[in-house]
Amino acid sequence: MYRVFASRALRAKSLCDKSSTSLASLTLSRLNHSIPFATVDAEELSGAHPAEVQSFVQGKWIGSSNHNTLLDPLNGEPFIKVAEVDESGTQPFVDSLSQCPKHGLHNPFKSPERYLLYGDISTKAAHMLALPKVADFFARLIQRVAPKSYQQAAGEVFVTRKFLENFCGDQVRFLARSFAIPGNHLGQQSHGYRWPYGPVTIVTPFNFPLEIPLLQLMGALYMGNKPLLKVDSKVSIVMEQMMRLLHYCGLPAEDVDFINSDGKTMNKILLEANPRMTLFTGSSRVAEKLALDLKGRIRLEDAGFDWKVLGPDVQEVDYVAWQCDQDAYACSGQKCSAQSMLFVHENWSKTPLVSKLKELAERRKLEDLTIGPVLTFTTEAMLEHMENLLQIPGSKLLFGGKELKNHSIPSIYGALEPTAVYVPIEEILKDSKTYELVTKEIFGPFQIVTEYKKDQLPLVLEALERMHAHLTAAVVSNDPIFLQEVIGNSVNGTTYAGLRGRTTGAPQNHWFGPAGDPRGAGIGTPEAIKLVWSCHREVIYDYGPVPQGWELPPST
């Protein structure tokens, strides 16, 4: 199942130079493969060959007597033991964060050579991920814990590598670029600097086990912070192996701590260590709790009930249908950018759009993981939601709505065919209870489809205005007046506009994050890194000279 399903274009560049801080002491010789940092074999990982995941604090890998045994999401076998830190073991992590000063590990006035160090680390890590065997290792490891097609998993590795390439050489110190403004008199100038927060924490979800934590971790490090990283235990083995790669490429062992724990234990650390900033990617419910607990010292990239509007200009039906299928059902719909609601202009109803969507959805199969386990919703919960929607007058099942056939996915997870439910737009807006039901985020292969007439665009805009998650969106139209109307009356922070508009896709070359919330976080770009991982500091130089003949003025 984990064999390559498509040819790969990942090419080797050059081997990473072994750093003096490489973890040569790891018992790597016992492994039967030639990846120097790895302590697991993604191909062999199974109930018969289980793996153990450790935490890392104060420069050391540590185990725990408290283990969380994970079930293989494809067959239910116990296949990973995560050594989770419990509430009695938090003090080393609290102490480690507390030892970092507020002015960070480096800043424009302190240890500036570390900007260059991180440019070098990025170069070496990017070269490692360019090696086909290393890229394949991470793609297959991602597949084992967050089952998705090989192309989707390899794409995550590719984006991660391109991000690292973007911050090689001098690019890290360019993030800390300052500016100067002339003063009011000779000897006075004001300088603006990007300043680190110092001790920070990062909490990331399961759906992108490598890309999200690695991009946020490196952004925090580039700007001079000391991060404590927590990844969802279901997938933390991926980032554990990436940590070992970074150490191999020269990451100072004391710069990052990595913890496996449950949410209650992590919350205890956050309250006791009092980090200066926390980046949280995950559910809105947890995000709002943390915002209160941390007194607002937080950046959020939380839930996304993401929408797509098909405009009046119908063209390239096959392409638009394919993109809709990708947006709704790739990674089994487990993307924070997945298409949750599709608004279809009446002109498209004269085309075979819906029948093409059904055909494309039915191509997806468990064998190649183009559809797979849903890790946060059970089958029963998704089917119950579907039945509730079908009680709405005029609603109907377009396709899907059944449990996957011939699977061995454990019951704690979900196994649902790609599903679409039609709900009339008038009913969606009829009352708040119905609206809340229709816009409930199902983190799985599930979408709502509705249709609007030429004079009903105001209803579409009303539906968009009432949403409370504003991550991604797409306006599929090349009509500039229509684009202007929809974009001008909506909020989503990452909006794709035009015939090829999509909702998914978080590459390294543009901002990805929500809008409309001052706590909103971005990822991937220089602007996102500076916004999330640094603050502004102004230093006003005033050397003099004091004006000749200066006299003591009267009190004011």
C-alpha positions in Angstrom: 0.0 0.0 0.0 2.9 2.3 0.7 4.6 1.7 -2.7 4.9 4.7 -5.0 1.7 5.4 -6.9 3.2 8.0 -9.2 6.6 8.9 -10.5 8.5 11.4 -8.3 10.5 14.4 -9.4 12.4 14.8 -6.2 16.1 14.8 -7.2 19.3 14.6 -5.1 21.3 17.7 -4.6 24.2 17.0 -2.2 24.8 15.2 1.0 24.5 17.3 4.2 27.9 18.0 5.7 28.1 16.4 9.0 28.1 19.0 11.7 30.1 18.8 14.9 26.8 18.6 16.8 25.5 15.6 14.8 24.1 12.9 17.0 26.7 10.3 16.1 26.0 8.6 19.5 22.6 7.4 18.3 22.4 3.6 17.9 22.0 4.0 14.2 24.2 1.0 13.3 21.5 -1.3 14.4 19.2 -0.1 11.6 19.2 -1.8 8.2 19.0 1.4 6.2 21.4 4.1 5.3 19.6 7.2 6.6 22.1 8.5 9.2 19.7 10.3 11.6 16.7 7.9 11.5 15.8 5.6 14.4 12.8 4.0 12.7 12.1 2.3 9.4 9.0 3.6 7.8 8.6 0.6 5.6 8.7 -1.9 8.5 6.7 0.1 11.0 3.9 -2.2 12.1 2.4 -4.2 14.9 5.2 -6.7 14.4 7.9 -4.0 14.3 6.6 -1.2 16.6 8.4 2.1 17.2 8.8 4.3 20.3 8.7 8.0 20.3 10.7 10.1 22.8 10.7 13.7 24.1 13.7 16.0 24.1 14.5 18.5 26.8 17.7 20.4 27.9 19.7 18.8 25.2 18.7 15.1 25.9 16.3 12.6 24.5 14.1 11.2 27.3 11.7 8.3 27.7 8.8 7.9 30.1 7.1 5.2 32.1 3.8 6.6 30.8 3.1 5.3 27.3 0.4 6.1 24.8 0.0 3.1 22.5 -1.2 4.1 19.1 -3.3 1.9 16.8 -2.5 1.6 13.2 -5.2 3.7 11.5 -5.5 1.2 8.7 -5.8 -2.1 10.6 -6.0 -1.4 14.3 -2.7 -3.0 15.3 -0.7 -1.4 18.2 2.3 0.0 16.3 3.7 3.0 18.0 4.4 3.6 21.7 4.6 7.3 22.5 6.5 8.0 25.8 4.3 10.8 27.0 5.3 13.2 29.8 2.7 13.3 32.5 2.0 16.1 35.0 4.7 14.8 37.4 7.4 15.2 34.7 6.8 18.8 33.5 9.4 20.6 35.6 12.4 20.1 33.2 10.4 21.6 30.4 9.3 24.5 32.6 12.8 25.1 33.8 14.2 25.0 30.2 11.8 27.6 29.0 12.3 29.8 32.1 16.1 29.9 31.5 15.6 31.7 28.2 15.6 35.5 28.6 12.9 37.7 27.2 15.4 39.1 24.7 15.8 35.7 23.2 18.8 33.5 22.2 19.8 36.1 19.6 18.7 39.5 18.4 20.2 42.3 16.2 22.4 43.3 19.2 23.2 39.9 20.6 24.9 36.9 19.0 24.1 38.0 15.4 26.2 35.2 14.1 23.3 32.9 15.0 21.3 34.3 12.1 24.0 32.9 9.8 24.0 29.6 11.7 20.4 29.1 11.0 20.9 30.0 7.3 23.5 27.2 7.3 21.2 24.7 9.1 18.4 25.5 6.6 20.8 24.8 3.7 21.9 21.5 5.1 18.4 20.4 6.0 17.1 21.3 2.6 19.9 19.3 0.9 18.9 16.3 3.1 15.3 16.5 2.1 16.3 16.7 -1.6 17.8 13.3 -1.3 15.2 10.9 -2.7 15.7 8.3 0.0 15.2 10.9 2.7 12.2 12.5 1.0 10.7 9.0 0.5 11.4 8.2 4.2 9.4 11.1 5.4 6.6 10.7 2.8 6.1 7.1 3.9 6.3 7.9 7.6 3.6 10.5 7.1 1.5 7.9 5.3 1.8 5.5 8.2 0.4 7.9 10.8 -1.8 10.3 8.8 -2.9 8.1 5.8 -3.0 10.0 2.6 -2.0 9.3 -1.0 1.8 9.2 -1.7 1.4 12.3 -3.9 -0.1 14.2 -1.0 2.5 13.0 1.5 5.4 13.7 -0.9 3.9 17.1 -1.6 4.2 18.0 2.1 7.8 17.0 2.1 8.4 19.0 -1.1 6.9 22.2 0.4 8.9 21.7 3.6 12.1 21.5 1.5 11.3 24.5 -0.6 10.6 26.5 2.6 14.1 25.6 3.9 15.6 26.5 0.6 14.0 29.9 0.8 15.9 30.7 4.1 19.4 29.5 3.2 22.4 31.8 3.4 21.7 35.4 4.3 17.9 35.0 4.1 17.5 34.5 7.9 19.2 37.7 8.8 17.2 39.5 6.2 14.2 38.6 8.3 15.6 40.9 11.0 16.1 43.9 8.6 15.7 47.2 10.5 15.0 50.7 9.4 16.1 54.2 10.4 14.3 57.5 10.4 16.1 60.9 10.7 15.6 62.6 14.0 14.7 66.2 15.0 18.3 67.4 15.5 21.9 66.4 14.9 22.8 63.1 16.5 19.2 61.8 16.8 17.9 58.9 14.8 15.2 56.3 15.5 15.7 52.7 14.5 13.1 50.0 14.3 14.1 46.4 14.9 12.4 43.0 14.8 12.7 41.6 18.3 12.2 38.0 19.6 9.9 37.0 22.4 12.3 34.6 24.0 10.6 31.5 25.5 7.8 30.4 23.2 5.6 27.4 22.6 4.2 25.7 19.5 1.2 23.4 19.4 0.3 21.7 16.1 -2.3 19.2 14.9 -2.2 15.8 13.2 -3.1 16.5 9.6 0.3 17.9 8.4 2.8 16.1 10.6 5.9 17.7 9.0 5.0 20.9 7.2 3.1 22.8 9.9 5.4 22.1 12.9 8.6 22.4 10.9 7.7 25.7 9.2 6.6 27.3 12.5 9.5 25.9 14.5 12.1 27.2 12.0 10.3 30.6 11.9 10.5 30.8 15.7 14.2 29.9 15.7 15.1 32.3 12.9 13.9 35.2 14.9 15.8 34.3 18.0 13.2 32.5 20.2 13.6 29.3 22.2 10.6 27.1 21.3 9.0 24.1 23.1 7.2 22.1 20.4 4.2 19.8 20.9 2.8 17.9 18.0 -0.4 15.7 18.2 0.9 12.4 19.6 -0.9 10.5 16.9 1.7 11.8 14.4 4.6 13.1 16.5 6.9 10.4 15.3 7.4 12.3 12.1 8.6 15.5 13.8 10.7 13.4 16.3 12.6 12.1 13.2 12.8 15.6 11.8 14.3 16.9 15.0 17.0 14.2 14.7 17.7 15.4 11.1 18.0 19.0 12.3 20.5 18.0 15.0 22.4 16.1 12.4 22.5 19.3 10.3 23.9 21.4 13.2 20.9 22.5 15.3 22.2 23.3 18.7 20.8 20.8 21.1 19.7 23.3 23.7 17.8 25.5 21.3 14.6 23.4 21.0 12.6 21.2 23.4 10.2 18.7 22.1 7.4 17.1 24.2 4.9 14.3 23.9 2.0 14.7 26.3 -1.7 14.9 26.6 -3.5 18.3 26.4 -3.9 18.6 30.2 -0.2 18.2 30.8 0.7 20.7 28.1 -1.8 23.2 29.5 -0.1 22.8 32.9 3.3 23.7 31.3 1.9 26.7 29.5 0.5 28.1 32.8 3.6 27.4 34.8 6.3 28.4 32.2 4.4 31.5 31.1 5.8 31.6 27.6 5.9 35.0 26.0 4.1 33.8 22.9 2.3 30.6 21.8 1.4 29.5 18.3 -1.6 27.2 18.2 -2.9 25.4 15.2 -6.0 23.3 15.8 -9.6 23.4 16.9 -11.5 26.7 17.7 -12.6 25.3 21.0 -9.1 24.7 22.3 -7.9 28.0 20.7 -10.4 30.1 22.6 -9.6 28.3 25.9 -5.8 28.9 25.4 -6.5 32.6 24.5 -8.0 33.0 27.9 -5.5 30.9 29.8 -2.6 32.8 28.2 -4.1 36.2 28.6 -4.0 36.9 24.9 -0.3 36.0 24.3 -1.2 33.7 21.4 -1.4 33.5 17.7 -4.1 31.2 16.2 -4.6 29.3 13.0 -7.7 27.5 14.1 -10.6 25.8 12.3 -11.6 26.6 8.8 -15.1 26.1 7.4 -13.9 27.1 3.9 -16.1 28.0 1.0 -16.0 28.2 -2.7 -18.2 30.3 -4.9 -18.7 29.4 -8.6 -19.5 32.6 -10.6 -21.8 33.1 -13.5 -19.2 32.6 -16.2 -19.2 28.8 -16.9 -16.0 27.4 -18.5 -13.6 24.5 -18.2 -16.2 22.3 -16.4 -13.8 19.3 -16.3 -11.1 21.3 -14.6 -13.3 23.0 -12.1 -14.9 19.7 -11.2 -11.5 18.2 -10.6 -10.3 21.1 -8.5 -13.5 20.9 -6.4 -12.9 17.2 -5.8 -9.3 17.8 -4.8 -10.3 20.6 -2.4 -13.1 18.6 -0.7 -11.6 15.1 -0.6 -7.8 15.0 -0.9 -6.3 13.8 2.4 -9.9 12.5 3.1 -11.0 16.1 3.7 -8.6 16.5 6.7 -7.2 19.9 5.7 -8.0 23.1 7.6 -8.3 24.5 4.1 -10.7 21.8 2.7 -13.7 22.9 0.7 -16.6 22.7 3.2 -19.3 24.5 1.2 -19.8 25.0 -2.5 -22.0 27.8 -3.8 -23.0 27.0 -7.4 -24.4 29.7 -9.7 -27.5 28.5 -11.5 -25.6 28.7 -14.9 -23.5 25.7 -13.7 -26.7 23.6 -13.2 -27.0 23.4 -17.0 -23.6 21.5 -17.0 -22.7 18.0 -15.8 -20.8 19.5 -12.9 -22.5 17.5 -10.1 -22.3 14.2 -12.1 -18.6 14.8 -12.7 -18.1 15.5 -9.0 -19.7 12.2 -8.3 -17.6 10.3 -10.8 -14.4 11.9 -9.4 -15.4 11.0 -5.9 -16.0 7.4 -6.8 -12.5 7.1 -8.3 -11.1 7.5 -4.8 -10.2 4.2 -3.0 -8.6 3.0 0.1 -6.0 0.9 -1.7 -4.1 4.0 -2.8 -5.2 6.2 0.2 -6.9 8.7 -2.0 -9.6 8.1 0.6 -8.7 6.8 4.0 -9.2 7.0 7.8 -10.7 10.1 9.4 -8.7 10.6 12.6 -11.0 13.0 14.6 -14.6 11.9 13.7 -16.1 8.4 13.8 -18.1 7.0 11.0 -21.2 7.1 13.2 -20.7 10.8 14.0 -20.4 11.7 10.3 -23.4 9.7 9.3 -25.5 11.2 12.2 -24.5 14.7 10.9 -25.6 13.7 7.4 -29.0 12.4 8.7 -29.5 15.7 10.6 -28.8 17.7 7.4 -31.3 15.5 5.4 -34.1 16.6 7.8 -33.8 20.1 6.4 -36.6 20.7 3.8 -35.3 20.4 0.2 -32.0 18.8 1.2 -30.8 15.6 -0.6 -27.8 13.4 -0.7 -25.8 14.0 -3.9 -23.4 11.1 -3.5 -21.5 9.1 -0.9 -23.1 8.8 2.5 -22.0 5.3 3.2 -19.2 3.6 5.2 -16.2 2.5 3.2 -16.4 -1.1 2.1 -13.9 -3.9 2.9 -11.8 -1.9 5.4 -10.1 -2.7 8.7 -10.0 0.8 10.0 -10.5 0.7 13.8 -13.8 2.0 15.1 -12.2 4.9 17.0 -11.6 6.5 13.6 -14.0 7.2 10.7 -14.3 5.4 7.4 -16.7 7.3 5.0 -17.1 7.6 1.3 -16.6 11.1 -0.1 -19.9 12.7 0.6 -21.9 15.7 -0.6 -25.3 16.9 0.7 -27.3 19.6 -1.1 -29.2 22.1 1.0 -31.2 25.0 -0.5 -29.7 28.4 0.2 -33.0 29.8 1.5 -33.1 27.0 4.1 -29.5 27.6 5.1 -30.3 31.1 6.1 -33.8 30.5 7.5 -32.8 30.5 11.2 -29.6 30.4 13.3 -30.1 26.8 14.4 -30.2 25.5 10.8 -27.2 27.8 9.8 -25.1 26.4 12.7 -26.0 22.8 11.7 -25.1 23.4 8.0 -21.8 25.2 8.8 -20.6 22.7 11.4 -17.1 21.7 10.4 -16.7 18.0 9.8 -13.0 17.3 9.5 -13.5 14.6 6.9 -14.6 13.8 3.3 -17.8 15.8 3.6 -19.1 19.0 2.0 -22.3 21.0 1.6 -23.5 22.0 -1.9 -26.0 24.8 -2.6 -27.2 26.7 -5.6 -28.0 30.4 -6.1 -29.8 32.3 -8.8 -28.6 35.5 -10.5 -30.4 37.7 -8.1 -29.4 35.7 -5.0 -25.8 36.8 -4.7 -26.7 38.9 -1.6 -27.9 35.6 0.1 -24.5 34.1 -0.6 -22.7 37.1 0.8 -24.9 37.0 3.9 -24.0 33.4 4.4 -20.3 34.3 4.1 -20.7 37.2 6.5 -22.3 35.0 9.2 -19.4 32.5 9.2 -16.9 32.8 12.1 -13.9 31.0 10.6 -12.0 32.9 7.9 -9.1 30.8 6.7 -9.3 30.0 3.0 -11.8 30.6 0.2 -12.1 30.5 -3.6 -14.0 32.6 -6.1 -14.1 30.7 -9.3 -14.7 33.3 -12.0 -12.8 35.4 -14.5 -15.5 38.1 -14.4 -13.8 41.1 -12.7 -17.0 42.7 -11.5 -18.1 39.5 -9.9 -14.7 39.0 -8.3 -14.8 42.5 -7.0 -18.2 42.1 -5.4 -17.4 38.8 -3.7 -13.9 39.6 -2.5 -14.9 43.1 -1.4 -17.7 41.6 0.8 -15.7 38.8 2.4 -12.8 38.3 4.8 -10.9 35.0 4.4 -7.2 35.5 4.8 -6.1 33.2 1.9 -8.5 33.7 -1.0 -7.9 32.3 -4.4 -9.6 34.1 -7.2 -10.1 33.3 -10.9 -11.0 30.3 -13.0 -8.3 28.1 -11.3 -9.3 29.2 -7.8 -9.0 26.6 -5.1 -9.3 26.4 -1.3 -6.5 24.0 -0.5 -2.8 24.5 -1.1 -0.4 25.9 1.5 2.8 26.3 -0.4 5.8 28.1 0.8 5.5 30.9 -1.7 2.5 32.8 -0.3 0.9 33.8 2.9 -1.4 31.1 4.4 -3.5 32.1 7.4 -6.8 33.5 8.5 -8.0 37.2 8.5 -10.4 39.2 10.6 -8.9 38.3 13.9 -6.0 40.2 15.5 -4.8 36.8 16.9 -4.5 35.3 13.4 -1.3 33.6 12.5 0.4 33.1 9.2 2.9 30.5 8.0 5.6 30.1 5.4 6.5 33.6 4.2 8.9 36.3 5.6 5.8 38.4 6.5 4.3 35.5 8.4 7.5 34.8 10.3 8.0 38.4 11.3 4.3 38.8 12.3 4.1 35.6 14.4 7.6 35.2 15.8 8.8 38.8 16.5 7.6 42.1 17.8 8.7 45.7 17.0 11.3 47.4 19.1 12.3 51.0 18.6 15.7 52.3 19.7 16.1 56.1 19.5 19.7 57.2 19.3 20.4 60.7 20.6 24.2 61.3 20.8 24.2 65.0 20.7 25.9 67.3 20.7 24.0 69.5 23.1 23.4 72.9 21.4 26.1 75.4 22.0 25.0 77.9 24.7 22.3 75.6 26.1 20.8 76.9 29.3 18.6 75.2 31.9 15.0 75.9 30.8 12.0 76.7 33.1 10.1 73.7 34.5 7.2 72.5 32.3 
